[in-house]
Amino acid sequence: MLKKEYSKDLSKLNTFGMKVTARYFYEYDSLADLLDLDFEELVGPVKHIGGGSNLLFTGDFKGTILHSAIRFTEVLSESSDEVLVSVGSGVVFDDFCAWAASKGLWGAENLSLIPGEVGASAVQNIGAYGVEVKDIIRTVFCYDTQEEEMVRFEVSDCAYEYRDSFFKHADGRYIVTHVVFALQKGYSPKLDYGNIRAALGLAPDSDTDRASLTPQQVRDAIIRIRREKLPEPGKVGSAGSFFKNPVVPRSKYEEVCASVPADTKVPHYEVGDMIKIPAGWLIEQCGWKGKRSGNAGVWDKQALVLVNATGQALPEEIVRLENKIIVSVRDRFGIELSPEVEHL
Ligand SMILES: Cc1cc2nc3c(=O)[nH]c(=O)nc-3n(C[C@H](O)[C@H](O)[C@H](O)COP(=O)(O)OP(=O)(O)OC[C@H]3O[C@@H](n4cnc5c(N)ncnc54)[C@H](O)[C@@H]3O)c2cc1C
């Protein structure tokens, strides 16, 4: 069925909870309905969204919003060590993680509770706790709106990088309809990132092979960790990490080290010859953690997350706070932050 709405309220379709509308909103629940759409006739701009958890609507959307309600989870094949599962783009990604854990299958558990839908997961290459979705994607099926035909991309065709993919640079040409994931039957927990071991009650150097965990136990631990750190969509509006972590030359990193007290360690990761510095740390150093600016604010447990603090924030209040933070970090460290969240 194709559902068409005019002047659609999008407040439940973006996790920031912005009270904005779309001039036209089309939701389809089958491939046939999507293929029936005449893209030339749609009022532009045309944007396909998922759960709106990486988006900031900066005002009412003047064109057409598309949304997938293709929801199925189907086992395609099973070998002695692997299960291939096809999942519709409109399935909530965490529902898929819950399904995998309930079947005792490994691979998706570290990605538990990341907001959003399966279609966007393949566009965004979502990641958390040492796993990226590309690690479990086998094939991405799309509708090519230009050639008006279905196309399939093997994982190696998708140019996956950190939170990036070929799809992100295709200007909306490809609509993900379903994704085939490869899940593992064999014991394969990934516990070396952050505090997963501690959350499971394991010693830092414990022998993972002997831990005899289940995917469900790891999933539960990840959910506990995330709930402690991140605002829960539906309760506090946000789009998760608002800024990208800047990657700077080593000389800039050394400048940052020299600008903070000698006993302050600057967190960093080597990326080839460059250094990545967590944006949340830079923002925190500028005193923004937990601060409010009108109805917008910076999350008190993680400075990388901007929030709709009162539930009443207007898009311009979030943008104003974003700009203030960019200026602070630039003035203090000479580093330019850029948003991770897509502005529409
Ligand atoms: C509290 C919170 C925590 C978060 N934590 C993480 C995290 O740990 N790791 C992480 O990686 N991300 C995280 N995010 C960001 C977000 O969850 C991901 O980017 C997610 O993939 C967005 O999914 P969505 O369905 O909401 O997509 P949307 O935000 O609606 O869209 C994202 C992009 O995907 C495109 N898109 C959506 N559906 C399709 C489709 N079917 N076909 C083609 N293009 C499509 C859109 O056009 C847009 O460009 C977090 C967000 C929040 C709010």
The ligand as a MOL file (V3000), in Angstrom:
LIG
                    3D

  0  0  0     0  0            999 V3000
M  V30 BEGIN CTAB
M  V30 COUNTS 53 58 0 0 0
M  V30 BEGIN ATOM
M  V30 1 C 20.6960 8.6330 20.7440 0
M  V30 2 C 21.3750 8.2820 19.4390 0
M  V30 3 C 22.4770 7.4410 19.4460 0
M  V30 4 C 23.1230 7.0960 18.2610 0
M  V30 5 N 24.1890 6.2400 18.3060 0
M  V30 6 C 24.8180 5.8750 17.1670 0
M  V30 7 C 25.9000 4.9330 17.2050 0
M  V30 8 O 26.2750 4.4230 18.2510 0
M  V30 9 N 26.4960 4.6140 16.0190 0
M  V30 10 C 26.0920 5.1390 14.8270 0
M  V30 11 O 26.6640 4.7920 13.7910 0
M  V30 12 N 25.0540 6.0240 14.7690 0
M  V30 13 C 24.4150 6.3940 15.8970 0
M  V30 14 N 23.3750 7.2900 15.8380 0
M  V30 15 C 22.9850 7.8790 14.5500 0
M  V30 16 C 21.8280 7.1220 13.8380 0
M  V30 17 O 21.2380 6.1980 14.6930 0
M  V30 18 C 22.3230 6.4110 12.5760 0
M  V30 19 O 22.9250 7.3130 11.6810 0
M  V30 20 C 21.1750 5.6540 11.8530 0
M  V30 21 O 21.6810 4.8260 10.8420 0
M  V30 22 C 20.1450 6.5960 11.2470 0
M  V30 23 O 19.0600 5.7850 10.8420 0
M  V30 24 P 17.6620 6.3920 10.4790 0
M  V30 25 O 16.8050 5.2750 10.0110 0
M  V30 26 O 17.1530 7.2010 11.5900 0
M  V30 27 O 18.0530 7.2980 9.2130 0
M  V30 28 P 17.7700 8.8410 8.9440 0
M  V30 29 O 18.4280 9.6650 10.0090 0
M  V30 30 O 16.3290 9.0640 8.6870 0
M  V30 31 O 18.5710 9.0180 7.5580 0
M  V30 32 C 19.9730 8.9110 7.5460 0
M  V30 33 C 20.4360 8.9390 6.0840 0
M  V30 34 O 20.0670 7.7130 5.4610 0
M  V30 35 C 19.2900 7.9760 4.2900 0
M  V30 36 N 18.2840 6.9040 4.1880 0
M  V30 37 C 17.3930 6.5320 5.1250 0
M  V30 38 N 16.6980 5.4630 4.7160 0
M  V30 39 C 17.1630 5.1720 3.4650 0
M  V30 40 C 16.8310 4.1860 2.4850 0
M  V30 41 N 15.9210 3.2300 2.7200 0
M  V30 42 N 17.4990 4.2100 1.2920 0
M  V30 43 C 18.4520 5.1420 1.0380 0
M  V30 44 N 18.7970 6.1030 1.9180 0
M  V30 45 C 18.1570 6.1080 3.1190 0
M  V30 46 C 18.6780 9.3420 4.5000 0
M  V30 47 O 18.3860 9.9720 3.2810 0
M  V30 48 C 19.7880 10.0550 5.2600 0
M  V30 49 O 20.7330 10.5640 4.3620 0
M  V30 50 C 22.6870 7.6410 17.0200 0
M  V30 51 C 21.5580 8.4820 17.0080 0
M  V30 52 C 20.9120 8.8000 18.1870 0
M  V30 53 C 19.6900 9.6670 18.1610 0
M  V30 END ATOM
M  V30 BEGIN BOND
M  V30 1 1 1 2
M  V30 2 1 2 3
M  V30 3 2 2 52
M  V30 4 2 3 4
M  V30 5 1 4 5
M  V30 6 1 4 50
M  V30 7 2 5 6
M  V30 8 1 6 7
M  V30 9 1 6 13
M  V30 10 2 7 8
M  V30 11 1 7 9
M  V30 12 1 9 10
M  V30 13 2 10 11
M  V30 14 1 10 12
M  V30 15 2 12 13
M  V30 16 1 13 14
M  V30 17 1 14 15
M  V30 18 1 14 50
M  V30 19 1 15 16
M  V30 20 1 16 17
M  V30 21 1 16 18
M  V30 22 1 18 19
M  V30 23 1 18 20
M  V30 24 1 20 21
M  V30 25 1 20 22
M  V30 26 1 22 23
M  V30 27 1 23 24
M  V30 28 2 24 25
M  V30 29 1 24 26
M  V30 30 1 24 27
M  V30 31 1 27 28
M  V30 32 2 28 29
M  V30 33 1 28 30
M  V30 34 1 28 31
M  V30 35 1 31 32
M  V30 36 1 32 33
M  V30 37 1 33 34
M  V30 38 1 33 48
M  V30 39 1 34 35
M  V30 40 1 35 36
M  V30 41 1 35 46
M  V30 42 1 36 37
M  V30 43 1 36 45
M  V30 44 2 37 38
M  V30 45 1 38 39
M  V30 46 1 39 40
M  V30 47 2 39 45
M  V30 48 1 40 41
M  V30 49 2 40 42
M  V30 50 1 42 43
M  V30 51 2 43 44
M  V30 52 1 44 45
M  V30 53 1 46 47
M  V30 54 1 46 48
M  V30 55 1 48 49
M  V30 56 2 50 51
M  V30 57 1 51 52
M  V30 58 1 52 53
M  V30 END BOND
M  V30 END CTAB
M  END
